[in-house]
């Protein structure tokens, strides 16, 4: 029996700490991934006890979630970009700009497309990456701009964030479990603590 698994995809800074924590708790499995849809599928199938991800949209009656935090979507660009000193920017202002984003189906990409759709703007993503660190690197070097959660952009002090005009879209991070809650005793205890805190 494999006692502890750690998978890291997406350049999350805490992945090493998570792996160390996993090693200290041999019956805990930690998987760090970026596809909320895949985590939701695993939860509904009983393959996973608990996930930290965007909540299911549309609501899935097989799952329960508790919002942990909200952060607005913003435009992120490098310092010195023509938009860097603006108070706000509209989606239509991005016409002609290189737009960097995550692959289709990822929560952040879905939110960015929602901003564009709400404004009636059709733009293509010129660069797609499946890694947050690489995405921020590309923006920082000036290869384009991105629509991203403000909390993620804040990881790079060299980037400038600009508020979006129009509909306010937020990235929500939630604890998600199969309804009515985790069965596994360790996950159930963590879920109980999350419910107390939030």
Secondary structure, DSSP 8 states (H G I E B T S, - for coil): -----EEE-S--TTHHHHHHHHHHSTT--EEE-S-HHHHHHHHHTTS-SEEEE---SS--TTEEEEEEEEEEEEEEEETTSTTTT-SEE-GGGGTTS-EEE--TTSHHHHHHHHHHHHHT-----SEE-S-HHHHHHHHHTTS-EEEEEHHHHTT-TTEEEEEESSS--EEEEEEEEETT---SHHHHHHHHHHHHH-
